[in-house]
Amino acid sequence: MDWKALRERRHRRARQQLHVEYAAINSMLDQINSCLDHLEEKNDYLHACLKELLESNRQTRLEFQQQSEQQNMEADGQGSQPPV
């Protein structure tokens, strides 16, 4: 058998094997990329929900604080008036 032809066949098989391995790696990277995109979408959604919750809590706390101040002012006003 011709050594040159044998070496050529081995190189061809090695290149084919590399091509198969690279294709498998590319497929895995595509799957990972898809998962990362999905996680990024979920993260963006959760971030928006948390911002909304934070704003709602701030608003509720402000309203509670205003009601508390108003009740204190009313209580102070009633205590300073002489009984009828």
PDB file with one MODEL, atoms N, CA, C and O in Angstrom:
MODEL        1
ATOM      1  N   MET A   1       0.850  -1.187   0.000  1.00  0.00           N
ATOM      2  CA  MET A   1       0.000   0.000   0.000  1.00  0.00           C
ATOM      3  C   MET A   1       0.888   1.239   0.000  1.00  0.00           C
ATOM      4  O   MET A   1       1.990   1.241   0.549  1.00  0.00           O
ATOM      5  N   ASP A   2       0.393   2.252  -0.609  1.00  0.00           N
ATOM      6  CA  ASP A   2       1.110   3.526  -0.729  1.00  0.00           C
ATOM      7  C   ASP A   2       1.014   4.283   0.595  1.00  0.00           C
ATOM      8  O   ASP A   2      -0.088   4.562   1.068  1.00  0.00           O
ATOM      9  N   TRP A   3       2.145   4.614   1.191  1.00  0.00           N
ATOM     10  CA  TRP A   3       2.177   5.319   2.475  1.00  0.00           C
ATOM     11  C   TRP A   3       1.578   6.716   2.372  1.00  0.00           C
ATOM     12  O   TRP A   3       0.925   7.202   3.296  1.00  0.00           O
ATOM     13  N   LYS A   4       1.807   7.332   1.262  1.00  0.00           N
ATOM     14  CA  LYS A   4       1.263   8.677   1.061  1.00  0.00           C
ATOM     15  C   LYS A   4      -0.271   8.645   1.059  1.00  0.00           C
ATOM     16  O   LYS A   4      -0.913   9.502   1.665  1.00  0.00           O
ATOM     17  N   ALA A   5      -0.843   7.669   0.387  1.00  0.00           N
ATOM     18  CA  ALA A   5      -2.301   7.535   0.320  1.00  0.00           C
ATOM     19  C   ALA A   5      -2.863   7.198   1.702  1.00  0.00           C
ATOM     20  O   ALA A   5      -3.919   7.701   2.086  1.00  0.00           O
ATOM     21  N   LEU A   6      -2.149   6.340   2.451  1.00  0.00           N
ATOM     22  CA  LEU A   6      -2.589   5.989   3.799  1.00  0.00           C
ATOM     23  C   LEU A   6      -2.584   7.218   4.709  1.00  0.00           C
ATOM     24  O   LEU A   6      -3.525   7.453   5.467  1.00  0.00           O
ATOM     25  N   ARG A   7      -1.511   7.989   4.619  1.00  0.00           N
ATOM     26  CA  ARG A   7      -1.420   9.213   5.420  1.00  0.00           C
ATOM     27  C   ARG A   7      -2.521  10.200   5.027  1.00  0.00           C
ATOM     28  O   ARG A   7      -3.108  10.862   5.882  1.00  0.00           O
ATOM     29  N   GLU A   8      -2.788  10.287   3.744  1.00  0.00           N
ATOM     30  CA  GLU A   8      -3.858  11.178   3.250  1.00  0.00           C
ATOM     31  C   GLU A   8      -5.218  10.756   3.811  1.00  0.00           C
ATOM     32  O   GLU A   8      -6.002  11.609   4.225  1.00  0.00           O
ATOM     33  N   ARG A   9      -5.507   9.450   3.832  1.00  0.00           N
ATOM     34  CA  ARG A   9      -6.764   8.955   4.376  1.00  0.00           C
ATOM     35  C   ARG A   9      -6.884   9.258   5.867  1.00  0.00           C
ATOM     36  O   ARG A   9      -7.950   9.659   6.336  1.00  0.00           O
ATOM     37  N   ARG A  10      -5.812   9.070   6.601  1.00  0.00           N
ATOM     38  CA  ARG A  10      -5.825   9.370   8.040  1.00  0.00           C
ATOM     39  C   ARG A  10      -6.108  10.851   8.281  1.00  0.00           C
ATOM     40  O   ARG A  10      -6.896  11.206   9.158  1.00  0.00           O
ATOM     41  N   HIS A  11      -5.480  11.686   7.518  1.00  0.00           N
ATOM     42  CA  HIS A  11      -5.712  13.127   7.664  1.00  0.00           C
ATOM     43  C   HIS A  11      -7.161  13.493   7.327  1.00  0.00           C
ATOM     44  O   HIS A  11      -7.771  14.326   7.997  1.00  0.00           O
ATOM     45  N   ARG A  12      -7.697  12.868   6.292  1.00  0.00           N
ATOM     46  CA  ARG A  12      -9.075  13.129   5.896  1.00  0.00           C
ATOM     47  C   ARG A  12     -10.031  12.700   7.008  1.00  0.00           C
ATOM     48  O   ARG A  12     -10.966  13.428   7.343  1.00  0.00           O
ATOM     49  N   ARG A  13      -9.791  11.500   7.589  1.00  0.00           N
ATOM     50  CA  ARG A  13     -10.628  11.032   8.694  1.00  0.00           C
ATOM     51  C   ARG A  13     -10.520  11.966   9.901  1.00  0.00           C
ATOM     52  O   ARG A  13     -11.517  12.269  10.556  1.00  0.00           O
ATOM     53  N   ALA A  14      -9.316  12.410  10.180  1.00  0.00           N
ATOM     54  CA  ALA A  14      -9.107  13.321  11.313  1.00  0.00           C
ATOM     55  C   ALA A  14      -9.873  14.629  11.084  1.00  0.00           C
ATOM     56  O   ALA A  14     -10.505  15.148  12.003  1.00  0.00           O
ATOM     57  N   ARG A  15      -9.815  15.160   9.855  1.00  0.00           N
ATOM     58  CA  ARG A  15     -10.553  16.394   9.538  1.00  0.00           C
ATOM     59  C   ARG A  15     -12.057  16.177   9.655  1.00  0.00           C
ATOM     60  O   ARG A  15     -12.776  17.044  10.151  1.00  0.00           O
ATOM     61  N   GLN A  16     -12.535  15.012   9.197  1.00  0.00           N
ATOM     62  CA  GLN A  16     -13.960  14.705   9.307  1.00  0.00           C
ATOM     63  C   GLN A  16     -14.380  14.602  10.769  1.00  0.00           C
ATOM     64  O   GLN A  16     -15.443  15.088  11.156  1.00  0.00           O
ATOM     65  N   GLN A  17     -13.529  13.959  11.582  1.00  0.00           N
ATOM     66  CA  GLN A  17     -13.831  13.839  13.005  1.00  0.00           C
ATOM     67  C   GLN A  17     -13.871  15.218  13.659  1.00  0.00           C
ATOM     68  O   GLN A  17     -14.753  15.491  14.474  1.00  0.00           O
ATOM     69  N   LEU A  18     -12.928  16.083  13.312  1.00  0.00           N
ATOM     70  CA  LEU A  18     -12.927  17.450  13.835  1.00  0.00           C
ATOM     71  C   LEU A  18     -14.193  18.188  13.424  1.00  0.00           C
ATOM     72  O   LEU A  18     -14.787  18.913  14.222  1.00  0.00           O
ATOM     73  N   HIS A  19     -14.600  17.997  12.176  1.00  0.00           N
ATOM     74  CA  HIS A  19     -15.811  18.655  11.687  1.00  0.00           C
ATOM     75  C   HIS A  19     -17.019  18.202  12.514  1.00  0.00           C
ATOM     76  O   HIS A  19     -17.852  19.027  12.888  1.00  0.00           O
ATOM     77  N   VAL A  20     -17.123  16.909  12.801  1.00  0.00           N
ATOM     78  CA  VAL A  20     -18.231  16.376  13.607  1.00  0.00           C
ATOM     79  C   VAL A  20     -18.176  16.968  15.015  1.00  0.00           C
ATOM     80  O   VAL A  20     -19.204  17.375  15.556  1.00  0.00           O
ATOM     81  N   GLU A  21     -16.982  17.018  15.610  1.00  0.00           N
ATOM     82  CA  GLU A  21     -16.843  17.558  16.963  1.00  0.00           C
ATOM     83  C   GLU A  21     -17.191  19.049  17.000  1.00  0.00           C
ATOM     84  O   GLU A  21     -17.871  19.499  17.922  1.00  0.00           O
ATOM     85  N   TYR A  22     -16.737  19.812  16.017  1.00  0.00           N
ATOM     86  CA  TYR A  22     -17.065  21.240  15.961  1.00  0.00           C
ATOM     87  C   TYR A  22     -18.569  21.458  15.788  1.00  0.00           C
ATOM     88  O   TYR A  22     -19.140  22.375  16.379  1.00  0.00           O
ATOM     89  N   ALA A  23     -19.204  20.617  14.982  1.00  0.00           N
ATOM     90  CA  ALA A  23     -20.653  20.728  14.799  1.00  0.00           C
ATOM     91  C   ALA A  23     -21.375  20.458  16.120  1.00  0.00           C
ATOM     92  O   ALA A  23     -22.347  21.141  16.444  1.00  0.00           O
ATOM     93  N   ALA A  24     -20.907  19.473  16.879  1.00  0.00           N
ATOM     94  CA  ALA A  24     -21.524  19.172  18.177  1.00  0.00           C
ATOM     95  C   ALA A  24     -21.317  20.334  19.147  1.00  0.00           C
ATOM     96  O   ALA A  24     -22.236  20.709  19.876  1.00  0.00           O
ATOM     97  N   ILE A  25     -20.122  20.898  19.155  1.00  0.00           N
ATOM     98  CA  ILE A  25     -19.837  22.046  20.029  1.00  0.00           C
ATOM     99  C   ILE A  25     -20.709  23.231  19.636  1.00  0.00           C
ATOM    100  O   ILE A  25     -21.258  23.905  20.508  1.00  0.00           O
ATOM    101  N   ASN A  26     -20.846  23.493  18.356  1.00  0.00           N
ATOM    102  CA  ASN A  26     -21.695  24.601  17.897  1.00  0.00           C
ATOM    103  C   ASN A  26     -23.144  24.394  18.317  1.00  0.00           C
ATOM    104  O   ASN A  26     -23.822  25.346  18.704  1.00  0.00           O
ATOM    105  N   SER A  27     -23.613  23.169  18.242  1.00  0.00           N
ATOM    106  CA  SER A  27     -24.986  22.873  18.658  1.00  0.00           C
ATOM    107  C   SER A  27     -25.161  23.134  20.150  1.00  0.00           C
ATOM    108  O   SER A  27     -26.154  23.730  20.568  1.00  0.00           O
ATOM    109  N   MET A  28     -24.197  22.689  20.950  1.00  0.00           N
ATOM    110  CA  MET A  28     -24.269  22.934  22.396  1.00  0.00           C
ATOM    111  C   MET A  28     -24.226  24.428  22.702  1.00  0.00           C
ATOM    112  O   MET A  28     -24.961  24.906  23.565  1.00  0.00           O
ATOM    113  N   LEU A  29     -23.379  25.157  22.005  1.00  0.00           N
ATOM    114  CA  LEU A  29     -23.297  26.603  22.229  1.00  0.00           C
ATOM    115  C   LEU A  29     -24.603  27.299  21.853  1.00  0.00           C
ATOM    116  O   LEU A  29     -25.014  28.251  22.517  1.00  0.00           O
ATOM    117  N   ASP A  30     -25.252  26.829  20.795  1.00  0.00           N
ATOM    118  CA  ASP A  30     -26.549  27.383  20.418  1.00  0.00           C
ATOM    119  C   ASP A  30     -27.585  27.136  21.518  1.00  0.00           C
ATOM    120  O   ASP A  30     -28.387  28.018  21.825  1.00  0.00           O
ATOM    121  N   GLN A  31     -27.569  25.947  22.107  1.00  0.00           N
ATOM    122  CA  GLN A  31     -28.508  25.629  23.184  1.00  0.00           C
ATOM    123  C   GLN A  31     -28.225  26.492  24.415  1.00  0.00           C
ATOM    124  O   GLN A  31     -29.148  27.000  25.052  1.00  0.00           O
ATOM    125  N   ILE A  32     -26.951  26.652  24.739  1.00  0.00           N
ATOM    126  CA  ILE A  32     -26.579  27.491  25.882  1.00  0.00           C
ATOM    127  C   ILE A  32     -27.018  28.929  25.632  1.00  0.00           C
ATOM    128  O   ILE A  32     -27.551  29.579  26.531  1.00  0.00           O
ATOM    129  N   ASN A  33     -26.802  29.423  24.436  1.00  0.00           N
ATOM    130  CA  ASN A  33     -27.197  30.785  24.090  1.00  0.00           C
ATOM    131  C   ASN A  33     -28.709  30.969  24.218  1.00  0.00           C
ATOM    132  O   ASN A  33     -29.182  31.996  24.704  1.00  0.00           O
ATOM    133  N   SER A  34     -29.448  29.972  23.780  1.00  0.00           N
ATOM    134  CA  SER A  34     -30.901  30.030  23.892  1.00  0.00           C
ATOM    135  C   SER A  34     -31.331  30.066  25.364  1.00  0.00           C
ATOM    136  O   SER A  34     -32.223  30.828  25.736  1.00  0.00           O
ATOM    137  N   CYS A  35     -30.700  29.247  26.186  1.00  0.00           N
ATOM    138  CA  CYS A  35     -31.018  29.244  27.625  1.00  0.00           C
ATOM    139  C   CYS A  35     -30.678  30.589  28.256  1.00  0.00           C
ATOM    140  O   CYS A  35     -31.444  31.103  29.072  1.00  0.00           O
ATOM    141  N   LEU A  36     -29.548  31.154  27.888  1.00  0.00           N
ATOM    142  CA  LEU A  36     -29.148  32.453  28.437  1.00  0.00           C
ATOM    143  C   LEU A  36     -30.120  33.552  28.012  1.00  0.00           C
ATOM    144  O   LEU A  36     -30.443  34.436  28.807  1.00  0.00           O
ATOM    145  N   ASP A  37     -30.584  33.504  26.776  1.00  0.00           N
ATOM    146  CA  ASP A  37     -31.588  34.475  26.321  1.00  0.00           C
ATOM    147  C   ASP A  37     -32.855  34.361  27.152  1.00  0.00           C
ATOM    148  O   ASP A  37     -33.434  35.368  27.559  1.00  0.00           O
ATOM    149  N   HIS A  38     -33.280  33.131  27.400  1.00  0.00           N
ATOM    150  CA  HIS A  38     -34.485  32.893  28.198  1.00  0.00           C
ATOM    151  C   HIS A  38     -34.295  33.428  29.624  1.00  0.00           C
ATOM    152  O   HIS A  38     -35.188  34.076  30.171  1.00  0.00           O
ATOM    153  N   LEU A  39     -33.135  33.156  30.215  1.00  0.00           N
ATOM    154  CA  LEU A  39     -32.853  33.655  31.563  1.00  0.00           C
ATOM    155  C   LEU A  39     -32.821  35.183  31.592  1.00  0.00           C
ATOM    156  O   LEU A  39     -33.286  35.796  32.553  1.00  0.00           O
ATOM    157  N   GLU A  40     -32.281  35.786  30.559  1.00  0.00           N
ATOM    158  CA  GLU A  40     -32.240  37.247  30.499  1.00  0.00           C
ATOM    159  C   GLU A  40     -33.651  37.833  30.428  1.00  0.00           C
ATOM    160  O   GLU A  40     -33.939  38.843  31.071  1.00  0.00           O
ATOM    161  N   GLU A  41     -34.520  37.205  29.655  1.00  0.00           N
ATOM    162  CA  GLU A  41     -35.910  37.659  29.587  1.00  0.00           C
ATOM    163  C   GLU A  41     -36.594  37.549  30.946  1.00  0.00           C
ATOM    164  O   GLU A  41     -37.298  38.467  31.368  1.00  0.00           O
ATOM    165  N   LYS A  42     -36.383  36.415  31.636  1.00  0.00           N
ATOM    166  CA  LYS A  42     -36.972  36.242  32.967  1.00  0.00           C
ATOM    167  C   LYS A  42     -36.417  37.275  33.937  1.00  0.00           C
ATOM    168  O   LYS A  42     -37.156  37.839  34.744  1.00  0.00           O
ATOM    169  N   ASN A  43     -35.114  37.520  33.855  1.00  0.00           N
ATOM    170  CA  ASN A  43     -34.488  38.499  34.732  1.00  0.00           C
ATOM    171  C   ASN A  43     -35.065  39.891  34.496  1.00  0.00           C
ATOM    172  O   ASN A  43     -35.349  40.615  35.450  1.00  0.00           O
ATOM    173  N   ASP A  44     -35.238  40.265  33.245  1.00  0.00           N
ATOM    174  CA  ASP A  44     -35.825  41.572  32.926  1.00  0.00           C
ATOM    175  C   ASP A  44     -37.252  41.681  33.478  1.00  0.00           C
ATOM    176  O   ASP A  44     -37.638  42.720  34.014  1.00  0.00           O
ATOM    177  N   TYR A  45     -38.027  40.604  33.343  1.00  0.00           N
ATOM    178  CA  TYR A  45     -39.398  40.598  33.841  1.00  0.00           C
ATOM    179  C   TYR A  45     -39.414  40.744  35.363  1.00  0.00           C
ATOM    180  O   TYR A  45     -40.175  41.543  35.909  1.00  0.00           O
ATOM    181  N   LEU A  46     -38.569  39.966  36.043  1.00  0.00           N
ATOM    182  CA  LEU A  46     -38.512  40.039  37.508  1.00  0.00           C
ATOM    183  C   LEU A  46     -38.039  41.411  37.970  1.00  0.00           C
ATOM    184  O   LEU A  46     -38.538  41.940  38.964  1.00  0.00           O
ATOM    185  N   HIS A  47     -37.092  41.979  37.263  1.00  0.00           N
ATOM    186  CA  HIS A  47     -36.600  43.315  37.612  1.00  0.00           C
ATOM    187  C   HIS A  47     -37.730  44.340  37.510  1.00  0.00           C
ATOM    188  O   HIS A  47     -37.885  45.192  38.386  1.00  0.00           O
ATOM    189  N   ALA A  48     -38.509  44.254  36.447  1.00  0.00           N
ATOM    190  CA  ALA A  48     -39.643  45.174  36.275  1.00  0.00           C
ATOM    191  C   ALA A  48     -40.674  44.972  37.387  1.00  0.00           C
ATOM    192  O   ALA A  48     -41.217  45.943  37.915  1.00  0.00           O
ATOM    193  N   CYS A  49     -40.945  43.711  37.744  1.00  0.00           N
ATOM    194  CA  CYS A  49     -41.906  43.434  38.828  1.00  0.00           C
ATOM    195  C   CYS A  49     -41.404  43.992  40.153  1.00  0.00           C
ATOM    196  O   CYS A  49     -42.176  44.573  40.915  1.00  0.00           O
ATOM    197  N   LEU A  50     -40.128  43.820  40.429  1.00  0.00           N
ATOM    198  CA  LEU A  50     -39.573  44.320  41.688  1.00  0.00           C
ATOM    199  C   LEU A  50     -39.584  45.839  41.744  1.00  0.00           C
ATOM    200  O   LEU A  50     -39.837  46.419  42.800  1.00  0.00           O
ATOM    201  N   LYS A  51     -39.311  46.487  40.621  1.00  0.00           N
ATOM    202  CA  LYS A  51     -39.383  47.955  40.592  1.00  0.00           C
ATOM    203  C   LYS A  51     -40.802  48.424  40.864  1.00  0.00           C
ATOM    204  O   LYS A  51     -41.018  49.392  41.592  1.00  0.00           O
ATOM    205  N   GLU A  52     -41.764  47.733  40.276  1.00  0.00           N
ATOM    206  CA  GLU A  52     -43.175  48.075  40.487  1.00  0.00           C
ATOM    207  C   GLU A  52     -43.565  47.865  41.952  1.00  0.00           C
ATOM    208  O   GLU A  52     -44.263  48.694  42.536  1.00  0.00           O
ATOM    209  N   LEU A  53     -43.116  46.763  42.539  1.00  0.00           N
ATOM    210  CA  LEU A  53     -43.405  46.481  43.943  1.00  0.00           C
ATOM    211  C   LEU A  53     -42.755  47.520  44.851  1.00  0.00           C
ATOM    212  O   LEU A  53     -43.373  47.973  45.815  1.00  0.00           O
ATOM    213  N   LEU A  54     -41.539  47.893  44.558  1.00  0.00           N
ATOM    214  CA  LEU A  54     -40.848  48.909  45.347  1.00  0.00           C
ATOM    215  C   LEU A  54     -41.591  50.239  45.299  1.00  0.00           C
ATOM    216  O   LEU A  54     -41.774  50.891  46.327  1.00  0.00           O
ATOM    217  N   GLU A  55     -42.017  50.636  44.111  1.00  0.00           N
ATOM    218  CA  GLU A  55     -42.754  51.894  43.975  1.00  0.00           C
ATOM    219  C   GLU A  55     -44.085  51.825  44.723  1.00  0.00           C
ATOM    220  O   GLU A  55     -44.491  52.795  45.364  1.00  0.00           O
ATOM    221  N   SER A  56     -44.758  50.688  44.641  1.00  0.00           N
ATOM    222  CA  SER A  56     -46.019  50.516  45.354  1.00  0.00           C
ATOM    223  C   SER A  56     -45.802  50.612  46.865  1.00  0.00           C
ATOM    224  O   SER A  56     -46.589  51.242  47.571  1.00  0.00           O
ATOM    225  N   ASN A  57     -44.740  49.989  47.350  1.00  0.00           N
ATOM    226  CA  ASN A  57     -44.429  50.057  48.783  1.00  0.00           C
ATOM    227  C   ASN A  57     -44.093  51.481  49.219  1.00  0.00           C
ATOM    228  O   ASN A  57     -44.500  51.916  50.297  1.00  0.00           O
ATOM    229  N   ARG A  58     -43.364  52.195  48.395  1.00  0.00           N
ATOM    230  CA  ARG A  58     -43.043  53.594  48.710  1.00  0.00           C
ATOM    231  C   ARG A  58     -44.319  54.425  48.810  1.00  0.00           C
ATOM    232  O   ARG A  58     -44.486  55.222  49.733  1.00  0.00           O
ATOM    233  N   GLN A  59     -45.203  54.226  47.856  1.00  0.00           N
ATOM    234  CA  GLN A  59     -46.454  54.970  47.840  1.00  0.00           C
ATOM    235  C   GLN A  59     -47.298  54.644  49.077  1.00  0.00           C
ATOM    236  O   GLN A  59     -47.850  55.539  49.716  1.00  0.00           O
ATOM    237  N   THR A  60     -47.388  53.373  49.399  1.00  0.00           N
ATOM    238  CA  THR A  60     -48.160  52.950  50.574  1.00  0.00           C
ATOM    239  C   THR A  60     -47.562  53.538  51.847  1.00  0.00           C
ATOM    240  O   THR A  60     -48.290  54.028  52.710  1.00  0.00           O
ATOM    241  N   ARG A  61     -46.236  53.490  51.966  1.00  0.00           N
ATOM    242  CA  ARG A  61     -45.577  54.046  53.147  1.00  0.00           C
ATOM    243  C   ARG A  61     -45.820  55.544  53.259  1.00  0.00           C
ATOM    244  O   ARG A  61     -46.044  56.055  54.356  1.00  0.00           O
ATOM    245  N   LEU A  62     -45.777  56.256  52.129  1.00  0.00           N
ATOM    246  CA  LEU A  62     -46.026  57.692  52.124  1.00  0.00           C
ATOM    247  C   LEU A  62     -47.461  57.994  52.550  1.00  0.00           C
ATOM    248  O   LEU A  62     -47.696  58.898  53.352  1.00  0.00           O
ATOM    249  N   GLU A  63     -48.410  57.244  52.018  1.00  0.00           N
ATOM    250  CA  GLU A  63     -49.817  57.441  52.399  1.00  0.00           C
ATOM    251  C   GLU A  63     -50.018  57.156  53.886  1.00  0.00           C
ATOM    252  O   GLU A  63     -50.728  57.891  54.572  1.00  0.00           O
ATOM    253  N   PHE A  64     -49.394  56.093  54.379  1.00  0.00           N
ATOM    254  CA  PHE A  64     -49.512  55.756  55.797  1.00  0.00           C
ATOM    255  C   PHE A  64     -48.910  56.864  56.655  1.00  0.00           C
ATOM    256  O   PHE A  64     -49.474  57.238  57.683  1.00  0.00           O
ATOM    257  N   GLN A  65     -47.775  57.380  56.232  1.00  0.00           N
ATOM    258  CA  GLN A  65     -47.120  58.456  56.976  1.00  0.00           C
ATOM    259  C   GLN A  65     -48.000  59.716  57.001  1.00  0.00           C
ATOM    260  O   GLN A  65     -48.122  60.372  58.035  1.00  0.00           O
ATOM    261  N   GLN A  66     -48.605  60.043  55.866  1.00  0.00           N
ATOM    262  CA  GLN A  66     -49.477  61.214  55.799  1.00  0.00           C
ATOM    263  C   GLN A  66     -50.708  61.028  56.689  1.00  0.00           C
ATOM    264  O   GLN A  66     -51.107  61.963  57.383  1.00  0.00           O
ATOM    265  N   GLN A  67     -51.311  59.843  56.681  1.00  0.00           N
ATOM    266  CA  GLN A  67     -52.461  59.578  57.543  1.00  0.00           C
ATOM    267  C   GLN A  67     -52.075  59.682  59.011  1.00  0.00           C
ATOM    268  O   GLN A  67     -52.822  60.228  59.822  1.00  0.00           O
ATOM    269  N   SER A  68     -50.909  59.157  59.344  1.00  0.00           N
ATOM    270  CA  SER A  68     -50.446  59.200  60.727  1.00  0.00           C
ATOM    271  C   SER A  68     -50.218  60.641  61.184  1.00  0.00           C
ATOM    272  O   SER A  68     -50.589  61.015  62.296  1.00  0.00           O
ATOM    273  N   GLU A  69     -49.603  61.446  60.310  1.00  0.00           N
ATOM    274  CA  GLU A  69     -49.380  62.856  60.646  1.00  0.00           C
ATOM    275  C   GLU A  69     -50.704  63.592  60.803  1.00  0.00           C
ATOM    276  O   GLU A  69     -50.854  64.416  61.705  1.00  0.00           O
ATOM    277  N   GLN A  70     -51.661  63.299  59.931  1.00  0.00           N
ATOM    278  CA  GLN A  70     -52.972  63.942  60.006  1.00  0.00           C
ATOM    279  C   GLN A  70     -53.693  63.559  61.301  1.00  0.00           C
ATOM    280  O   GLN A  70     -54.307  64.413  61.940  1.00  0.00           O
ATOM    281  N   GLN A  71     -53.624  62.307  61.686  1.00  0.00           N
ATOM    282  CA  GLN A  71     -54.253  61.867  62.928  1.00  0.00           C
ATOM    283  C   GLN A  71     -53.588  62.522  64.130  1.00  0.00           C
ATOM    284  O   GLN A  71     -54.267  62.898  65.086  1.00  0.00           O
ATOM    285  N   ASN A  72     -52.275  62.662  64.090  1.00  0.00           N
ATOM    286  CA  ASN A  72     -51.565  63.328  65.189  1.00  0.00           C
ATOM    287  C   ASN A  72     -51.965  64.794  65.292  1.00  0.00           C
ATOM    288  O   ASN A  72     -52.138  65.322  66.391  1.00  0.00           O
ATOM    289  N   MET A  73     -52.113  65.449  64.140  1.00  0.00           N
ATOM    290  CA  MET A  73     -52.514  66.865  64.148  1.00  0.00           C
ATOM    291  C   MET A  73     -53.941  67.002  64.695  1.00  0.00           C
ATOM    292  O   MET A  73     -54.230  67.919  65.464  1.00  0.00           O
ATOM    293  N   GLU A  74     -54.824  66.089  64.295  1.00  0.00           N
ATOM    294  CA  GLU A  74     -56.205  66.132  64.787  1.00  0.00           C
ATOM    295  C   GLU A  74     -56.252  65.871  66.289  1.00  0.00           C
ATOM    296  O   GLU A  74     -57.010  66.512  67.017  1.00  0.00           O
ATOM    297  N   ALA A  75     -55.438  64.929  66.742  1.00  0.00           N
ATOM    298  CA  ALA A  75     -55.408  64.622  68.175  1.00  0.00           C
ATOM    299  C   ALA A  75     -54.846  65.804  68.961  1.00  0.00           C
ATOM    300  O   ALA A  75     -55.337  66.108  70.048  1.00  0.00           O
ATOM    301  N   ASP A  76     -53.829  66.473  68.427  1.00  0.00           N
ATOM    302  CA  ASP A  76     -53.260  67.647  69.087  1.00  0.00           C
ATOM    303  C   ASP A  76     -54.275  68.773  69.118  1.00  0.00           C
ATOM    304  O   ASP A  76     -54.376  69.486  70.117  1.00  0.00           O
ATOM    305  N   GLY A  77     -55.023  68.946  68.052  1.00  0.00           N
ATOM    306  CA  GLY A  77     -56.018  70.005  67.976  1.00  0.00           C
ATOM    307  C   GLY A  77     -57.156  69.780  68.955  1.00  0.00           C
ATOM    308  O   GLY A  77     -57.648  70.744  69.541  1.00  0.00           O
ATOM    309  N   GLN A  78     -57.582  68.571  69.150  1.00  0.00           N
ATOM    310  CA  GLN A  78     -58.667  68.266  70.084  1.00  0.00           C
ATOM    311  C   GLN A  78     -58.210  68.395  71.517  1.00  0.00           C
ATOM    312  O   GLN A  78     -59.005  68.774  72.377  1.00  0.00           O
ATOM    313  N   GLY A  79     -56.979  68.099  71.800  1.00  0.00           N
ATOM    314  CA  GLY A  79     -56.469  68.175  73.168  1.00  0.00           C
ATOM    315  C   GLY A  79     -56.263  69.601  73.635  1.00  0.00           C
ATOM    316  O   GLY A  79     -56.282  69.847  74.841  1.00  0.00           O
ATOM    317  N   SER A  80     -56.066  70.550  72.734  1.00  0.00           N
ATOM    318  CA  SER A  80     -55.815  71.942  73.145  1.00  0.00           C
ATOM    319  C   SER A  80     -57.097  72.741  73.329  1.00  0.00           C
ATOM    320  O   SER A  80     -57.065  73.838  73.887  1.00  0.00           O
ATOM    321  N   GLN A  81     -58.232  72.202  72.863  1.00  0.00           N
ATOM    322  CA  GLN A  81     -59.507  72.924  73.019  1.00  0.00           C
ATOM    323  C   GLN A  81     -60.123  72.586  74.383  1.00  0.00           C
ATOM    324  O   GLN A  81     -60.070  71.444  74.841  1.00  0.00           O
ATOM    325  N   PRO A  82     -60.706  73.610  75.016  1.00  0.00           N
ATOM    326  CA  PRO A  82     -61.367  73.330  76.319  1.00  0.00           C
ATOM    327  C   PRO A  82     -62.624  72.517  76.098  1.00  0.00           C
ATOM    328  O   PRO A  82     -63.295  72.677  75.078  1.00  0.00           O
ATOM    329  N   PRO A  83     -62.954  71.646  77.039  1.00  0.00           N
ATOM    330  CA  PRO A  83     -64.172  70.828  76.894  1.00  0.00           C
ATOM    331  C   PRO A  83     -65.405  71.701  76.918  1.00  0.00           C
ATOM    332  O   PRO A  83     -65.410  72.732  77.590  1.00  0.00           O
ATOM    333  N   VAL A  84     -66.418  71.330  76.227  1.00  0.00           N
ATOM    334  CA  VAL A  84     -67.648  72.112  76.123  1.00  0.00           C
ATOM    335  C   VAL A  84     -68.640  71.672  77.147  1.00  0.00           C
ATOM    336  O   VAL A  84     -69.741  72.217  77.214  1.00  0.00           O
TER     337      VAL A  84
ENDMDL
END
